[in-house]
Amino acid sequence: MKEFPKITIIMRGYSVKEARCIVEAAKDFYKEIAFEVTMNTINAPEIIRKLNKEFGKQQVIGAGTVLSFEQEIEAIDAGAQFILSACPFTKEMVEYAKAKGVLTVPGVFTPDEALKMKKLGVDIIKIFPASIVGPSYFSAIQGPLDKLSLMAVGGISASNCHEYLTHGASYVGIGSKAFDPKNIEQQNYKKIREDIRNLVDSI
């Protein structure tokens, strides 16, 4: 995969049209932004499949809230370029993703969980929920565990993501705080694009 973008926009509960509007609005920021369709979204595999078919050659489209090996297979079959979760991955899940050339981003909260994921050889380790531990946790955990590729998710917004990125996080994931829900419902391309630009400028 090309270099993974610093920002992942988490699309949970969006329709195909809403998700497509978001990805389309970010077409000029493909180097800075990846898009995650959570697997607990209705018709998630179909949304991933459609987005990947239309935008996948340029944009990074993946699956989030991947909680089982079965969901992983479903997501990768749909064309997910990465799998992301709030929970640690099993060895089976990591090995399968690597065999398919798919980037792995399991979720952890403690140093013990982070070390286990590091030993499995995952690509990026997601700290969730980041808002509970704060930016300083990311630099602190790097010391005893050596250099880790960390993603901050949970409570991240345009106003605080830079702080995480300067305190040990290499990536951030932004969900509900990324957009005004009204703009998503109305598929307001102009407003969504403004929000995306603000996110990119904030890093």
DRENDRENMI-298232 format. One record per residue (C-alpha): residue number from 0; residue in three letters; x, y, z. Coordinates in pm, 1 decimal. Each point is the difference from the previous one (the first is absolute). Layout:
BEGIN
+-----+------+----------+----------+----------+
: pos : code :       c1 :       c2 :       c3 :
+-----+------+----------+----------+----------+
: NUM :  ALA :        X :        Y :        Z :
...
+-----+------+----------+----------+----------+
This chain:
BEGIN
+-----+------+----------+----------+----------+
: pos : code :       c1 :       c2 :       c3 :
+-----+------+----------+----------+----------+
:   0 :  MET :      0.0 :      0.0 :      0.0 :
:   1 :  LYS :    102.4 :    358.9 :    -57.9 :
:   2 :  GLU :     98.6 :    194.8 :    311.5 :
:   3 :  PHE :   -289.8 :     -3.5 :    243.6 :
:   4 :  PRO :   -163.8 :    343.5 :     47.0 :
:   5 :  LYS :     26.8 :    177.8 :    335.3 :
:   6 :  ILE :   -377.4 :     50.2 :     32.2 :
:   7 :  THR :   -261.7 :   -275.4 :    -10.5 :
:   8 :  ILE :   -360.1 :    114.2 :    -27.1 :
:   9 :  ILE :   -227.1 :   -249.3 :    174.8 :
:  10 :  MET :   -330.5 :    -45.0 :   -184.8 :
:  11 :  ARG :   -244.2 :   -173.1 :    231.7 :
:  12 :  GLY :   -366.4 :    -35.6 :    -90.2 :
:  13 :  TYR :     18.7 :    190.0 :   -327.8 :
:  14 :  SER :   -191.0 :   -102.0 :   -311.7 :
:  15 :  VAL :    179.6 :    -70.8 :   -327.4 :
:  16 :  LYS :    -91.5 :    347.3 :   -126.5 :
:  17 :  GLU :    118.7 :    171.8 :    317.4 :
:  18 :  ALA :    328.8 :   -191.8 :      6.4 :
:  19 :  ARG :     57.1 :     66.8 :   -367.4 :
:  20 :  CYS :    -58.9 :    373.0 :     51.5 :
:  21 :  ILE :    266.9 :      8.8 :    272.7 :
:  22 :  VAL :    259.2 :   -186.7 :   -205.9 :
:  23 :  GLU :    -76.2 :    208.0 :   -308.6 :
:  24 :  ALA :     39.2 :    321.4 :    201.2 :
:  25 :  ALA :    348.0 :   -112.3 :    107.1 :
:  26 :  LYS :    127.5 :    -86.6 :   -346.2 :
:  27 :  ASP :    271.3 :    266.6 :     14.5 :
:  28 :  PHE :    126.1 :   -125.5 :    336.3 :
:  29 :  TYR :     61.9 :   -366.7 :    -77.4 :
:  30 :  LYS :    354.5 :     14.5 :    138.0 :
:  31 :  GLU :   -120.7 :    128.6 :    337.4 :
:  32 :  ILE :   -324.8 :   -192.4 :     55.1 :
:  33 :  ALA :   -110.0 :   -364.9 :     13.1 :
:  34 :  PHE :   -362.3 :   -111.2 :     33.7 :
:  35 :  GLU :   -131.6 :   -264.7 :    235.4 :
:  36 :  VAL :   -343.5 :   -156.8 :    -42.2 :
:  37 :  THR :    -90.0 :   -166.9 :    328.8 :
:  38 :  MET :   -121.9 :   -357.0 :    -25.8 :
:  39 :  ASN :   -298.5 :     72.3 :    226.7 :
:  40 :  THR :   -135.9 :    233.1 :   -267.8 :
:  41 :  ILE :   -293.2 :   -144.2 :   -194.8 :
:  42 :  ASN :    128.1 :   -152.0 :   -327.3 :
:  43 :  ALA :    360.7 :     84.8 :     92.1 :
:  44 :  PRO :    162.2 :   -248.1 :   -242.5 :
:  45 :  GLU :   -205.7 :    135.6 :   -288.5 :
:  46 :  ILE :     94.2 :    358.6 :     88.8 :
:  47 :  ILE :    368.2 :    -97.3 :     13.5 :
:  48 :  ARG :    -32.4 :   -179.5 :   -332.4 :
:  49 :  LYS :   -161.9 :    297.5 :   -173.8 :
:  50 :  LEU :    239.2 :    257.0 :    143.6 :
:  51 :  ASN :    301.3 :   -212.7 :    -83.3 :
:  52 :  LYS :   -119.5 :    -53.0 :   -356.2 :
:  53 :  GLU :    -46.1 :    372.8 :    -58.6 :
:  54 :  PHE :    276.4 :    152.1 :    211.5 :
:  55 :  GLY :    232.1 :   -283.9 :    106.4 :
:  56 :  LYS :    276.2 :     65.8 :   -251.0 :
:  57 :  GLN :     65.0 :    338.3 :    158.1 :
:  58 :  GLN :   -169.4 :      2.2 :    340.7 :
:  59 :  VAL :     70.9 :   -239.3 :    287.2 :
:  60 :  ILE :   -326.6 :   -177.3 :     87.4 :
:  61 :  GLY :    -16.5 :   -243.5 :    290.7 :
:  62 :  ALA :   -215.2 :   -166.5 :    262.9 :
:  63 :  GLY :    -36.8 :     85.1 :    367.2 :
:  64 :  THR :   -156.9 :   -167.2 :    303.1 :
:  65 :  VAL :    135.2 :   -331.5 :   -129.0 :
:  66 :  LEU :    -65.8 :   -222.0 :    301.1 :
:  67 :  SER :     40.1 :   -351.5 :   -139.4 :
:  68 :  PHE :    184.9 :   -204.9 :   -259.3 :
:  69 :  GLU :   -327.7 :    -44.3 :   -187.6 :
:  70 :  GLN :    -49.4 :    376.7 :    -22.3 :
:  71 :  GLU :    358.2 :     40.6 :   -115.3 :
:  72 :  ILE :    -52.3 :   -243.4 :   -287.6 :
:  73 :  GLU :   -321.8 :    177.3 :    -96.8 :
:  74 :  ALA :    169.4 :    341.1 :      5.5 :
:  75 :  ILE :    303.2 :   -109.6 :   -199.1 :
:  76 :  ASP :   -218.3 :   -178.4 :   -254.6 :
:  77 :  ALA :   -179.5 :    333.8 :    -45.8 :
:  78 :  GLY :    331.4 :    168.7 :    -78.8 :
:  79 :  ALA :    101.5 :    152.8 :    333.9 :
:  80 :  GLN :    359.2 :    123.3 :    -19.5 :
:  81 :  PHE :     34.5 :      2.2 :    378.4 :
:  82 :  ILE :   -182.9 :   -148.0 :    298.2 :
:  83 :  LEU :    -38.8 :    195.1 :    321.7 :
:  84 :  SER :   -156.1 :    -83.9 :    334.2 :
:  85 :  ALA :    -56.3 :    119.6 :    354.7 :
:  86 :  CYS :    133.9 :   -336.6 :    119.3 :
:  87 :  PRO :    319.9 :   -204.3 :    -40.7 :
:  88 :  PHE :     27.7 :   -239.1 :   -296.3 :
:  89 :  THR :     69.8 :   -371.1 :     20.4 :
:  90 :  LYS :    308.5 :   -151.3 :   -160.5 :
:  91 :  GLU :   -227.9 :   -157.6 :   -259.9 :
:  92 :  MET :   -142.2 :    339.3 :    -95.8 :
:  93 :  VAL :    341.8 :    163.3 :    -32.2 :
:  94 :  GLU :    141.5 :   -283.2 :   -209.2 :
:  95 :  TYR :   -301.8 :     -1.8 :   -231.5 :
:  96 :  ALA :     20.0 :    376.1 :    -56.2 :
:  97 :  LYS :    371.5 :    -17.2 :    -75.1 :
:  98 :  ALA :    -57.7 :   -281.2 :   -248.7 :
:  99 :  LYS :   -254.7 :    220.5 :   -175.7 :
: 100 :  GLY :    217.2 :    312.3 :      9.0 :
: 101 :  VAL :   -239.8 :    180.1 :    233.2 :
: 102 :  LEU :    122.3 :    242.8 :    267.1 :
: 103 :  THR :    -86.8 :    -85.0 :    363.1 :
: 104 :  VAL :   -106.6 :    250.0 :    268.0 :
: 105 :  PRO :   -117.1 :   -179.3 :    316.3 :
: 106 :  GLY :   -121.4 :    193.3 :    301.6 :
: 107 :  VAL :    161.4 :     -9.4 :    344.7 :
: 108 :  PHE :    -15.0 :    197.3 :    323.0 :
: 109 :  THR :    282.0 :   -135.1 :    217.1 :
: 110 :  PRO :    376.0 :    -41.0 :    -53.9 :
: 111 :  ASP :    -44.3 :   -377.2 :     36.5 :
: 112 :  GLU :   -248.6 :    -10.2 :   -286.3 :
: 113 :  ALA :    223.0 :    226.4 :   -209.8 :
: 114 :  LEU :    300.2 :   -228.7 :     54.1 :
: 115 :  LYS :   -199.8 :   -306.6 :   -101.9 :
: 116 :  MET :   -108.0 :    169.3 :   -323.9 :
: 117 :  LYS :    355.9 :    115.7 :    -67.7 :
: 118 :  LYS :    123.3 :   -358.9 :     34.7 :
: 119 :  LEU :   -262.6 :   -113.0 :   -251.7 :
: 120 :  GLY :    146.5 :    246.0 :   -249.2 :
: 121 :  VAL :   -300.8 :    224.9 :    -54.6 :
: 122 :  ASP :     49.9 :    314.0 :   -206.8 :
: 123 :  ILE :   -155.4 :    265.8 :    224.1 :
: 124 :  ILE :   -128.4 :    -19.7 :    358.4 :
: 125 :  LYS :   -316.5 :    193.0 :     79.1 :
: 126 :  ILE :    -29.6 :    144.8 :    350.7 :
: 127 :  PHE :   -368.7 :     17.1 :     92.3 :
: 128 :  PRO :   -156.2 :    196.3 :    153.6 :
: 129 :  ALA :    277.5 :    257.0 :    -29.7 :
: 130 :  SER :   -196.1 :    267.9 :    184.3 :
: 131 :  ILE :     19.9 :   -201.3 :    323.4 :
: 132 :  VAL :    380.3 :     -7.1 :      6.7 :
: 133 :  GLY :     81.6 :    325.1 :   -180.9 :
: 134 :  PRO :    289.2 :     93.7 :   -232.8 :
: 135 :  SER :    277.0 :    -55.1 :    257.6 :
: 136 :  TYR :    -81.2 :   -373.0 :     13.3 :
: 137 :  PHE :    121.5 :    -40.5 :   -356.6 :
: 138 :  SER :    348.1 :    130.7 :     69.2 :
: 139 :  ALA :     16.9 :   -181.6 :    334.1 :
: 140 :  ILE :    -78.1 :   -342.7 :   -146.2 :
: 141 :  GLN :    272.7 :     38.3 :   -263.8 :
: 142 :  GLY :    275.6 :    -14.9 :    263.2 :
: 143 :  PRO :    -36.5 :   -351.7 :    142.3 :
: 144 :  LEU :   -134.8 :   -153.4 :   -322.0 :
: 145 :  ASP :    237.1 :    174.5 :   -242.0 :
: 146 :  LYS :   -129.8 :    174.7 :   -309.2 :
: 147 :  LEU :   -361.1 :    -86.6 :    -81.9 :
: 148 :  SER :   -221.2 :    117.5 :   -285.0 :
: 149 :  LEU :   -299.6 :    125.4 :    196.8 :
: 150 :  MET :   -340.5 :    129.1 :   -103.7 :
: 151 :  ALA :   -207.9 :    212.3 :    237.6 :
: 152 :  VAL :   -374.9 :    -65.1 :    -20.5 :
: 153 :  GLY :   -281.9 :    107.5 :    229.5 :
: 154 :  GLY :    -73.7 :    363.6 :     74.8 :
: 155 :  ILE :    223.4 :    124.2 :   -281.6 :
: 156 :  SER :    -96.2 :    317.1 :   -186.1 :
: 157 :  ALA :    154.5 :    268.6 :   -217.6 :
: 158 :  SER :     69.7 :    200.7 :    314.9 :
: 159 :  ASN :    212.3 :   -263.1 :    176.6 :
: 160 :  CYS :    140.9 :   -239.2 :   -260.1 :
: 161 :  HIS :    321.2 :    201.7 :    -42.4 :
: 162 :  GLU :     73.1 :    -41.9 :    370.4 :
: 163 :  TYR :    -20.6 :   -378.9 :    -30.9 :
: 164 :  LEU :    215.3 :      1.0 :   -312.6 :
: 165 :  THR :    271.2 :    195.6 :    181.0 :
: 166 :  HIS :     -6.2 :   -224.7 :    307.9 :
: 167 :  GLY :     74.4 :   -341.0 :   -148.6 :
: 168 :  ALA :   -297.3 :    -83.7 :   -220.9 :
: 169 :  SER :     77.1 :    -45.4 :   -369.0 :
: 170 :  TYR :   -365.2 :    -12.2 :   -106.7 :
: 171 :  VAL :   -343.9 :    110.5 :    117.5 :
: 172 :  GLY :   -348.6 :   -136.5 :    -59.7 :
: 173 :  ILE :   -295.5 :    237.6 :      9.3 :
: 174 :  GLY :   -363.5 :   -106.5 :     12.4 :
: 175 :  SER :   -302.4 :    195.6 :    115.9 :
: 176 :  LYS :    200.3 :    319.1 :     54.9 :
: 177 :  ALA :    108.1 :     19.6 :   -364.4 :
: 178 :  PHE :   -322.6 :    142.7 :   -143.3 :
: 179 :  ASP :   -321.0 :    179.2 :     88.0 :
: 180 :  PRO :   -264.1 :   -278.8 :    -20.2 :
: 181 :  LYS :   -232.8 :    237.1 :   -185.9 :
: 182 :  ASN :    251.7 :     38.7 :   -281.8 :
: 183 :  ILE :     27.8 :   -377.1 :    -32.5 :
: 184 :  GLU :   -377.1 :    -48.6 :     -7.5 :
: 185 :  GLN :    -35.0 :    269.4 :   -265.1 :
: 186 :  GLN :    310.2 :   -124.3 :   -183.3 :
: 187 :  ASN :    127.2 :    357.2 :      0.4 :
: 188 :  TYR :    312.0 :    -51.4 :   -208.7 :
: 189 :  LYS :    129.8 :    354.5 :     52.6 :
: 190 :  LYS :    -27.8 :     -8.2 :    380.4 :
: 191 :  ILE :    142.5 :   -352.1 :     23.9 :
: 192 :  ARG :    295.2 :    106.8 :   -212.0 :
: 193 :  GLU :     58.6 :    298.1 :    230.1 :
: 194 :  ASP :      3.7 :   -232.1 :    302.3 :
: 195 :  ILE :    247.5 :   -229.6 :   -173.1 :
: 196 :  ARG :    226.3 :    291.5 :    -87.6 :
: 197 :  ASN :     -9.9 :    114.1 :    363.5 :
: 198 :  LEU :    104.3 :   -348.5 :    110.1 :
: 199 :  VAL :    291.4 :     -9.5 :   -241.3 :
: 200 :  ASP :    110.5 :    351.0 :     96.1 :
: 201 :  SER :    -10.1 :    -95.6 :    369.0 :
: 202 :  ILE :    278.8 :   -256.0 :    -33.3 :
+-----+------+----------+----------+----------+
